[in-house]
Amino acid sequence: MNKIQQIILTRLICAFSMLLAGTVLKAFPQTEFLSLYFYIACAITVGFDVLISAVNGIIHGHMLDENFLMTVGSICAFILGEYAEGSFILLFYQTGELFQAIAVGKTRKSISALMDIRPDFARLVKGTTVEEVDPYDVNTGDIIIVEPGDKVPLDGVIIEGQSSIDTSSLTGESVPVTLFVGDNILSGSVNLTSPLKIRVSKEFDESTVSKILDLAENASTRKAKAEKFVTSFAKYYTPIVVIAAIVIAVIPPIFFGSLSEWILRAVMFIVISCPCALVVSVPLAFFGALGGASREGILVKGSNFLEILASVDTVIFDKTGTLTKGNFAVCEIQTAKDVTKEELLEVAAICESHSPHPIAKAIKEAYGDTPTFNGKYETVAGKGVRCSKEDTVFLVGNESFMTENGFTPFEVESHNTAVHVANDKYLGCILISDEIKPSAKEAIDSLKKVGIKNVVMLTGDRAATAESVAQTLNIDKFYFELLPSDKVAITEKIIENSSKRVAFVGDGVNDAPVLARSDVGIAMGALGSDAAIEASDIVIMNDDLNLLSKAVKIAHRALRISKQNISLALAVKFSVLILSVIGLSNIWLAVFADVGVLIIAILNSMRTLGKIK
């Protein structure tokens, strides 16, 4: 508990002691008159801030809220001589508010773990001196020093030193990683062992830590339909109930007499009608789920995406970098007649010299030296690269790219990715291997166990490679040799033919259009990808595919608990409302129907904070 919650708890204990003392004194005729003072003291101790909030609400035009209803209910109970009941209304209400504050505090604690990644300063190198400055004052290209124990303030590239880095606040992965000169380092991680000199690659507003903080801070503003329903329901429900209570207090006594009895029924009607169990518990269920997800390393942009995820029955995966490691390596070189492997690899490396693609990186690493190319360079999306210098044209790409340009490529039987090379003649092909992630099979099996009926894979690879991966992972359907535009078109077609929602899972590098087009886009291990963070709805903050099924379970649990809270609150309230109108209820049952149900619903909502197995 924080200090404010401890103060509220102390007030509740004091108020309960006064209520108990008043009840004991009321039992003895000689001290019965003193009980009123204890009841009043109890009500003031526990309810003065409720009264202040009610008055402020009236002043600002927000009269019909729970503070107003509780205040009216308590005052009317005192006027009718129901002193214990009037005190208990406020005592029980404040108890419910304390439960709510504790539950919200636990959720905020889970989310605030992300807030701890905000750096306080950056050590900026200025000539021969080092100054501590605000991270906002550091520009791209500046050099900063990060000492052991410091948070990395901005994204950058290590230019001096090597060290173990704690990325747990970003990825949830507890095992430190070792980074060397030339490696990218993300803001928000913690340097553990040795000083590092870093060249800043992004200003603070564009850095990883800034984007994550922004997502975490704004997640609660995107409401699920269940939350919107409750907000709209309370807006119209409360005024209607207040009018109904006035009618109950005024009209029946004209025909049936007993004004005090009907006023008491109206008071009970007001107390019962207070919608705080709905207004508090349903958003709390989703808010708790956001906190529980962040603790697992799953960053959800809003509770509306949790609600969508709970209704997903089809998941589409991008292959490379998502289901496979994306760490390509040259495993075999097949050459045409009179062409050496060295010549083939050199042509391919020169053509790929400007490409950031992982396959291009594998070819350049296999070549060894850093190739240079000063001619014209053209990337053909989803197919390959065309380079020209003087009168010579070089082509590097897939089988269809070769065929389109009049060459007959080798028929490759291997399941590995084939990169074909040609100039004025076909030179041969380079086979690139890419391993399936160890967790992929288990992750897909887990998704099917939590209700995902269709698993689809999209890839730009050829049929043999796609089929091999699909069979290994038990994928229901796969599409191959796709251009980026093809992936969007197929995703749209799947969405049109699906009776429920469709999720797309990608590595975030080339998948932004499909992530944005799907019902819910999930970026895997994409903290370094601006496009992924911008386009996706959910970011898995490390590369663990098993977190997908956890995300679905968290979404199912949040939606299930919110529906339970709505059903419980409405069922109990309407039942007791009817009983109060016909005279079969009392103030104690009325208080339970409001605050009692609120506490039960809050306790139920707190289950969303629990870990998912």
N, C-alpha and C positions, 0 to 999 in steps of 0.2 A: 504493500500500500504506500502511496505517496502521502505527503503531509496533509493535504486537503482531505483525502479519504480517511485518514486517521482522526482528523477533527470531526468529520461527519459521524464516524463510528462512535467517538466519545459522546457526541450529542445524542445519538440514538440510545446509548447505554443510560445516560442521565435521564432522558425522556422516558425510557421504559421503566426506570426505577420510580419516577414520579407517577406514572400510570399505575404501577403496581401498588404504590403507597396509597394513591387515591382510591383504588378498588378495595384495599384492606380497610381503610378508614370508613368507606361507605357501608361496610358490613356491620358497623357498630353504631347504634342510634346516637350515642353521646358524641361521636366524632364525625358523624355523617356530613355536617356542614363544612368541615375542613377539606373534604374530598374535592369539592369544587375548585379550591385554590390549587391543589396538586394537578388536577386535570387541565386547568388553564395554563399552569406553568409548563406542563408537558407539551401542550399544543404550541405555546410560544417558543419553547426551546427547539422543538423539531420543525416548526412550521413557519418561522418568521421569514425565511428566505423565499418560501413558496408564496407567502402573501405579497412580499415585495415584487416577485416576478409577475404575479397576477396583476398588481397595480400598474407595473410598467407595461404589461401587455395591453391593458385597457387604454393607457395613455397613447400608446403607439398603434392602436387600432387592431391589435391581435388578441381580442378578448377571449375568444372561445378556444383556449388551449387547455392542456391538462392542469396547469397551475390554477387557472381560473376555476375549473370544475372541482378540483380538490378543495380549494378555499371555500367555495360556495357550499359544498357538501359538509365540510367541517363546521362552518358557522351556523348553517341551518340545523345541524344535529345539536349544537349547544343551545340554540334558541328553543328547541323542542324538549330540552332537558336530557338529551342522550349524551351526557358529558363524556363518558368513557368511549363511546363510539366515535364522537367528534375528535377526540385526541388520537384514537387508534387509526383513523383514516389517514392523518398526517404522518403518524409514526410508521405505518406500513408502507405508505407511499415513498417516504424518504429511504426506507430499507430497500425498496425496489430500485430507487435511483442509485444507491450505493452499489448494489449488485451490477447495475449497468455500467457505472464508472469503472469498477474493477475489471469487468469483461472488456470494455473498450481499452482500458489501460494495458491489458495483456496483449491485445491485438496491436496496439500502437508500439508496444515493446518489440514485437516481432518485426514490424515494418521499420521501426527506428533503428534496427540493426543496420539497415541500408543507409540510414542517415549518418552513421558513424564514419562512412567513407569520405565525407566532405573534408577536404584538406584545409588547414588553418593558414598555411603560408607556403611559399615556394622559395627555395634558395637559388636566386638568379645570379649567374656569373656575369660580372661587368668588368671586363679587362682582367686585372690581377686580383680583384676583390669579389667577395660573395655577399649579396645583400638578401635579407628576408623581405619578401614583398607579397602583396596580395596576389593569388593566382590569376585574378582578372587582369593584372597588369603585365602578365607575361605574354609575349607574342610568338607566333609561329616562327621557328628558326632559332629562337633564343636557346641558350644552354643553361640547364639547371643541374644542381647537384642534389641527390637524395641520399641522406645518411642512413645507416642502419637504425631501424625503429621508426623511420618516417613513413607517412603515407605518400604515395606517389601523387603529386598534385595535378599533373597534366599528362595526356597521352604523348608518347614520343618514341624515339629510337635510341637504344643504348650506344654511346660512342666511346665509352671507356669504363672498364670494370666488368665484373660478373658477380652475381649474387643470387641467393635463394629468395624467392618472392612468394608472399602469402596472398593468394587470390581468393581466399574463402569468403570474404565479404562480397565479392562479385559473383562467384560461381558456386559457392557452397562446398567446393572441393577443399578438404582439410589438408591434403598433402601439398607442401610447397613445391614450386617449380623453379628450376635453375635457368636463368637467362644470361646470355652472353652478348658481346659486342655485335651489333647488327640486328638484334632481336627487338621486336616491338614490345613496349611495356604500356600497360593500361593504367590510367588514373584510378585511384580508389584502392589499388593493391598496396601491400605494405612491404617495404624492403627489410630483410631480416638480418643479413650477415655482413655485407661489404658496401662501401660507398659506390655510387653509380653516377656517371655523368651522362646526361640525357639531352638530346636535341629535340625540342618540342615540335610536334607535328600538327597539333590542333590547339586553338585557343580554348580557354576554359568553358565558354558557352557551348562549344562543339565537342567537348571531351566526353569520354565514356561516363565518368562520374556524374557530370552535369545532366546527361540524358537520363541516366538511371534515377537520379534524384527527382527529376521532373516527372518521370513516369510514376514513381512511387507516391509523390505528393498529390498527383492529379487523379490517381486511380479511383478514389472514392467518389469523384464527381460524376463518373459514368455509371448511371443507375441501371439495375436490371428491371425487367417488366414488373416483377413482384414488388419491388420497392416503389416504382411509379404508381402501381395500383394502390398501395397502402397510403401514399401521399395524397392521391386524388380521393380515395375513400374517406380519409379523415377530414379532408377539406369540406366535403358535403355532409358527412355523417354527423359531425359534432353540432353544427347549428340546428339540424333537424331534431336531434335528441334534446337539445336545450328547449326548443319550442314545444316538443312533446311533453317535457317535464312541466313546463308552465301550464299547459293544457290540463295535465293530470292534477296539478295543484289547485286549479281554478274551477274547472267545469264539473267534475264529479260531486264536489261538496254541495253544489246547487240542488242536486237531485237526491244525494244519499247522506248529506250532512257530514259531521265529523271532519271539520277543516284540518285539524292538527294531524289526523291519521293520513289524509290524502297529501298533505305537505310532506310528511315523513316518507310516503311512497315516492313522491317526486324527488326528494333528496336522494333516496336509494337509486332511483332511476338515473340521476345525474352521475352519482359515484360509479355505478355499473357501466355507464356509457363511455366513460373516459377511454379514449382509444390508445393509451400509451403502450399497452401490450403489443399492439400492432405496429405503432409508429416507431417503437424502439427495437423490438426483437427481430423483425424481418430485415431491416438494414444491417443490424448487428450480425445476423447470420452470414450475410455476404461480406461484411467488413472483416469478420473473423476469418472467413475463408481466404480473403486477400492476404491477411497476415500469416495464416498457416501456409499458404502457397509460397510466400516470400521466404519463409524459414526453410522451405525445401529447396530453394534455388529456382523458383518459378515466378517470374515477374509478370503479373496480369495487369493490363492497362485499365481495367474497369470491371465491376461486378456484372455488367451486361454481357461481357465476353465469357464469364463463368457460366451464365445462364445458357448462352448459345452452345458452349462446349458440352453442357449436360445433355443436349439434344442431338449431338453429332452421332451419326451411325456409319459415316464413310470418312476414312482418312487417306489423303493422297500424300505420298512421299516423293520428294526429289531423290534421285539415287546418289549421285556423286557428292561426297562431303556430308551427306545426311545418313544414309544407310551404309555407305562405305567411308573409309577413313579420309579419302581425298589426298592421301600421301602417295602420289604416283612415283613409279620407278621404272626405268627401261629394263625389261626382262629378256628381250630377244630382238635381233635385227635380221630381217630377210631382204636380201638384195637381188636385183635383176642381174642379168649376165653382164660381165665386164664392169661391174660397179663394186667397189669395196665398202665394207661396213663403215670405215672411217669417212669416206667421201659422202656416203648417205647421211651419216650423223652430222657432219659438218654443214651440209646444205640445210638440213632440218633445223639445226641450232641457230644458224644465221637468220633464217626466215622467222624463227620464233623469238628473236632477240628482243623485240619490243613488247612481247605479249606477257601479261601477268598471270595467264591461266596456269593452273597447277600442272597440266600436261606439258605445257611449254617449259615450265620450270624443271620438270623431270628430264626433258631432252637436253636442256642447257647444262644441267648437272652431270649428265652422262657424257657430254662433250668435253667438259672439264674447263677449258679456257672461257673467258668472257667473249662471246662472239659480237661482232659489230656489223651493221648493215646500213649503208648510206643511200640506198635506192628508195624507190616508192614502196609503200607498205599499205596493204588493204586487208582488213579483217572481214570475212564473210560470215555473218552471224550463224552459229550452229553448224558450220561446215568446215572452215579452215582459214588459211592465210594465203594471200596472193602477193608475191613480191616481184618487183621488176627492176632491173638495172641494165641500162643501155638497151640492147635488143634481146636480153635473156629474161624469161619469166619463170619464176619458181612457184610451185604449188605445194602446200603442206596441209593435209586435212583428211577427212573421212572418205569412205568408199564412194559415196554419192557425189562428192566434190570432184573426185577423179573422173568418174563416169561422165559428169556434165561437161568436163573439159576435154573429152575425147580419149581418155586413157583407160586401159583395162587393168585394174588393180589385181593383186593376188587375192585368191580366195583363202581367207584365214580361218582355220578350224578352231583355233584357240579361243577361249572365252575372254581373253584379255583384250583391252582396247587397242585397235590398230590405227596408227597414224601413217598415212601414205604420203610419199614424196615423189615429185616429178619436176622436170624442167622441159626440155624439148622432147624428152622421152620419159617413160616410167622408170623410176630408180629403185623402188622397193618400198618396204614398210617397216615401221618400228612398233613393236608390241609393248604396251604399257600396262603394268599390273596395278591393281587397286584392291586392297583388302576390304572385306566386309567387316564392319565393326563387331566386336565380340558380343556386345549387348543387343544387337539388332534383332536376332531371332527371338530372344526372350522378351524383348520389348513388344514385338508384334503379337506374340502369343498372349502377353498380358493385356494388350488392347482388346483382343477378341474376347477375353474373359470378362472385361468390364462393359461389354455391350457393343463394341465396334464390329459391325457385320461385314463391311467391305474395306479391304486394304488395297490401294492402287499405287503403282509405282510409275513415275515418268522419268525418262532419260533420253539424252541425246546419243547414247551409245547404240551400237548395232544390236540386232535381234539376238545373236548368240549370247552376248554378254548379259543383256537384260534378262533373257530366259534363265540363265544360270543363277543369277542373283535372286530372281523371283522364286525359283524352285527351292533354293537353299533356305529362304526366309519364309516360305509358305505364304507368299503374296497372292491374292485372289486374281488380280488382273494387272497387266503392265503394258505400257506403250513405249516404243523405242524410236530412235533416229528422229527426235523431235527438235525443232527450232524453238527458241524462247516464245515466239508467238503461238506455236502449236500447243505449248503447255497451257497457255491461257485459254485457248479455244477448247481443249479437252476438259479443263477444269470447269468451264462454263457449261459444257454439255453434261458433265456429271452432276453439277448442281441442278440443272433443269430436270434431269431424270430422277433425282433423289427425292424421296418423300420427307426426309429430315434434313439436318444440316450437314455441311461438308467442311472438313478441316484440311488445310494444306500445311505440310511440314517441310521446311527447306533450310539450307545452311545459311541463307541470307545474303550470299554474295551476288548471285545472278537471279534470285527468285522473287525480288520485290514485286513485280507485276502480278504474279500468281498469289503471293501472300496477301496482297491488297484485294484481289478479286474474290478469294474464297470467303465463306461465311465467317471463319475464324482462322487467321494466319498464325502459325507457330514457327518461330525462328529458333533453330538449334545452335547452341554454342556460339551465338552471334554477337558477342559483346564488342567485337572489333568492327562490326559492319554497321555503318550509319543507315544504309538502306534497309537492313533488317529491322532495326529498332524503330525506324519511321513507319515501315509498311506493315509490320506484324502487329497482332493483337496480344499475343503472349510470347514472352521470350524465355526459353529454357537457358538459364544463365551459365550452364556448363554444357558438356557434350554428351550427357547421359540420356540415352534414349528411353531408359526405364522411367524417367520422370514424366513421360507422356501419359502413361496409365495413371500415375499418381495425380496428375492434373485433372484427368477425367473423373477420378474418384472424388477429388476435392470439390469439383463442380457438382457432381451428383449429390454429395452430402450437403452442400450449401443449399441447393434447390429443395432437397427433401426436407431439411430442417425448417426452411422458411415456409414451406407449405404446411408442415405440422403446426408451426406457430400460428399461421393464419386460421387454420381449421380449429385449433384449440380455442383461440381467443374469440372467434365468432360464435362457436357452438356454446361456450360457457356464457358469454355475454347475453346472447339472445334468449337463452334458456332462463337465466336469472332475471332478465328484463321482464319477461312474461310473468314470472313468479312474483316480481315486485308489484306489478300493476294489479294483479288479482289478490294481493295481500298475503301471499304465502312465503314472503321473503323477509329478512331482517337486515339491519345495517351491517352485521358481521358477514353475512353471505354476500352482501353488496361489495364490501371491501375486498373479499376474496376474489369475486368476479373481476375486479379491476387489478389491484396490486398483486394479489395472489397469483393470478394468471400471468401477470407481468414477470414476476420472479421465476415462475416455472419456465416461461418462454425464454428468459435471459439465460437461465441455466442450460436450457436445451441448445440455445445459440452458441454457448461457450464450447460445445462439442466440436465446432468447426475449427477450434484452435488446436485440437489434438493431432498427433502425427498420423499419417496414413501409412499403412503397412504395404 
